Amino acid sequence: MADAVEIEIGPRTVRVTNPDRVYFPARGETKLDLVEYYLAVSDGIVRALRDRPCMLHRFPKGVAGDKVHQKRVPAGAPPWLETVRVEFPRYGRHAYELCVTEPASVIWAVQMSTVEFHPWNSRRADTESPDEWRIDLDPGPACDYATVRRVAHVVHEILDELGATGWPKTSGGAGMHVYVRIEPGHGFADVRRAAWAFAREVERRAPEDVTTTWWRKDRDPAALFVDYNQNARDHTIAAAYSVRGVPEGLVSAPVRWDEIDDAEPADFTIATMPGRFAEVGDLHAGIDDAVFSIAPLLEWAERDEAAEPAEPDADSG
């Protein structure tokens, strides 16, 4: 087993230790294979993470071992690595989190045994003003992927009616995510209210498939939960192009709307995505140019809140 290899990434050199350690036991991919995957999709992963506070999901012994959730960049990080300070008022603490600005930042994190990248939906210019609305289609334990597909089409239909551009991706698990770039003039509470109102509209249009019931114990296990709470402060989900910590090395992969009915989550792995990326490029490349105002959704929220009690408050970190 090699002790270390040095990876040249533009003007940076990142030393990767234990490159032969198996991280993904299903096919035997190693830490170095993970590095090479992230280099192959570097334009996409950097776009997804750029300037966002980022939580790292680390697997020091590979994905068959324990997972570490890490917010703080450790002492001894290279001087070129950029961070952003975020506050956690509830606990009276703060953290300097990784702020990706270049591919070398990603590879440094992989050297630190990071597999998954979970960014905030705001950027360091104003961490309290989200610029990304996240629609998380979270299937219950008895909900099949056909339901996820049907609900994704409902989401697409409503977004089209609103004049919003949605950017879908697989979750890297059983669900799907749709991102919408938004004007960063609202706080987390407003963005979450807007997401709740949108989720309620999806539920009205697909009542046999969708639930917005807050408590898991009260949900039909065959229903799909539109998880609006992923827009609460300090709640994060895996970025586009993030690998997931599963033996097969599944990837949260951008897809086109017209691929949803045929694509399977298992189609997108660290083994298949480099070739796909080389062929189709970054399917989320235009996301920053399609900015939506959530004002209509806040009007929907006011309407729904007047008709019935508001949904429970989220943990604000």
N, C-alpha and C positions, 0 to 999 in steps of 0.2 A: 504494500500500500504506500503510495506517495505521501510524503509528509506535507507538502504544500506545492502550489503552483502560483505563478504570478500572472495576472490578467491585465493586459494593457487596454485601457478604455479611454480613447482620446488622450488628454494630457495626464490622466491618472493611472496609477498602478495599484491594483488591489491584490493583496496576497490571500489566497484561499487555502486554508488548512483542511486536512482530511478530505481531499477531493474525491477519494474513492469510496467514502462511506455511503452505503446504500440508504437512500432516503425514501424510495417508493418501492416496496417489496413486490408489488404485483408483476412488474417487468424488470425490476432490478436497477432502475435509474439511480444515479448517485448525486451527491452534492454538486459535482462538476457538471453533470447533465442539467441540473437545475440552473446553474450559472449560465450555461450555453442557451437554455431555453429563454431566460430573461434577456440575454443579449440579442437573441433572434427577434424578439418582440419589443425591443427597447423603445422604439418610437411610441408604441401604443401604451406600454405601462407607464412611461414618463408622462405622457399626456394625461392619463387617468389620475396620476398622483401629484402632478406638478403644483407646488406651493401649498399643499394641503398638510395639516398635521396628520401624522400617520401612526396608527398602532401596528405593532409588529407581532405576528403569531409565529413564535420560534419553536423549532423541534430539534433540540440539540443532538438527539440520537436518531433522527429520522422520524417519519410520521407514525411509526409503530411505537414510538416512545412518548414521553410526556410532552405536553404543549405548555409553552410559557407565553403569557400575554404581556407584552412589554410596551409601555408608553414612553419611558424616558430613554434618551440616548445615553449610553454609559460613558463614564470617564474614559479617556484614552482614544476617543474617536478621532479620525484624522482631521486636521484643521480646515480642510476644504469642505467637509460635510456641513450642510446647512440644517438648522433647526428652527423651530418656532415655539415660543412660550405660550402655553395655554393654561388657563386658570380653572380650578375646580372649587368654586366658592362653597359648595356644600361641606367640603372637607377642610377648607382653609389651606389648600395646597395648590401647587402649580407643577408643571412639568415642561421640559424642553423636549419636544417630540421631533422625530425625523421629518424633514421637509425636503422632499425629493425635487431636485432641479436638473438632474443629469443622470445618464445611465449608470455612472459609477456609484451614485448613491444607492441604487437598487442592488448592485452587486456587493457593495459593502454590507448591506443588510443580509444578503444571502450568506456571506461569509460569517455573519453573526447567527447563522442557522435559521434565518427567516424563510418561511415558505409562503405565508399569506400576508398580503398588504391590505390593511383596513383603514382607508383615509376618511377624514371628516368630509362633510359636504360644504365646508367653507374653506377659505384660503387665508394665508397668513396676513394679507393686507388688512383684513378685518375678520378675525376668526368668529365673531359673533353674528355675522351676516351671511347665511348660506347662499351659495350661487348654484346649488344643485338640489333638485327635488327628486327623491328616490321612491319609486313604486316597487315594492317588494311583494311578489306573488309567492306566498309561503304555504305550500300544500300541507294539509293535515296528514296524520300517519296512514289513513286509508284513502287518501286522495291520489288519483293516478295522473300521469303526465298529460293525458288527453284533456283533462280538466284544466291544467295549467295552460295548454295551448288555446282552449276556447276562451278562457278569461283574458289571455294576452290579446286576442283579437278584439274583445270588448274594450280593453284599455286603449288599443290603437284607435278604435272608432271614436271614443270620447275625446281623445287627444286631438284627433283631426277636427272634430266639431269645435274644440276650443281654439284651434289654430296653433297648437303646440306640437313641436317635433319631439317624438320619443325615440330613445336610442336603446333598443333591447339588447340583453345579453343573458346567457345562461348563468345560473348562480354558481355553477360548479357542484351543485347538489341536485336536489329534486325540484327546485323552483326556478323562477326567472325574475330578473330585475329589468326595469325600464327607467332610464334616467332622462330628466328634462333639465336643461340649463335655464336658470331663472335670474331675474334681476336681483342683485344682492342688497336690496333696500329693506328687507324684513328680517326680524329676528327668528330664532328657532321656533318659538311658540307659534308665530303666524304661519311659518312654513308647515309645521306639523298640523295646524288647524286646516290649512289648505289641503294637505295630503289626506286628512280624515274625511273632509267633504268629498274629495274625489273618490275615495274608497267607498263611501256610502252610495255614490252614484253608480259605481261598478256593481255593488251589491243589488241595487234596485233593478239593474238591467239583467243581472244573472243570478237571481235569488236562489236557484237550485244548486248553484256551484260555489257561491261566494258567501263569506261571513265577515263581518267586522266586529263580532263579539269579542270583548276585551279579554275575558278570562278564558284561558285555555281549557279549563275543565268544563266550561259551558258550551264549547264549540262542537259541532258535528265533526267527528274525525275524518269524514269523507269530503269535507268542505275545504276550500282554499281561503286562507286568511290574507286579506290585503293589509300588510303590516305597515300602517301609516306611522307607527312609532319609530321606525328607522330614521325618521327626520328629526327626532328629538336631539337635543344637544349631547354631544359625546357618544352618540350611538353610531356605530360604523358597520359597514358590510364590505365584503371582499371587492376589491377594485376590478374593473375590466382588466383582463389578462392575468389577474392573480391566480396562481396555482392554489389548490385547496389541499388541506392536510389529510388526504386519503391515499390508500395504497396505490390506486390507479393513477395518481397525479392528474386528476381532473382539473380543468381550467374554467374560470368564469369568462366565457367567450362571447364577444360581440357577435351578433347574428343580424341578418337582414329580416325584415318583417316577412318577406316571402319565403324564408327558410324555416319558419317556426313549425310548420306542419310536418316537416320531414326530418329536421335535425333532432338528434338525441343528445342528452347531456354527455353521454359516454363517448360521443364523437370527438370531443375536444379535450386533448390531453397534452402533456408536455412533449409527447412523441409526435402528435399530429399537428399541433398549432404552428410550429415554425414553417412548415410547408404551406399551410393555409394562409399565414400572414404574408409570406412571400408572394402568394398568388393574388390575394384580394386586398392586401394592405390593411390599414386600421379603419375598420368600419365606423368607428366613432370619431374620425378625423374632423368632421364638421361640427362637432357638438358645441364648440365655443361661439359659433356664428349663428346659432338658432336659439335666441334668448326669448323667454316667455315671461309675461307678467302674471303673477298669481292673483291679481285683483278679482277676476271672476270667481275663482275658487273661494276666496274669502267671503264673497257675497253668498255663495252656496253655504258656507259654514254658518253665516249669520242666520240664513233661512232655516237650516237644520237645527241649530241651537235653539231657535225660537219655538220649534215644533216639539222638541224633546230635550231631556238633560244632555249636557255635553258628555263626551267620552271621558274616562278617567285621565287624570294628569299623569304625564310621563315623569320618570326620574330625570332630573335635569343635570345630574352629575355634580 
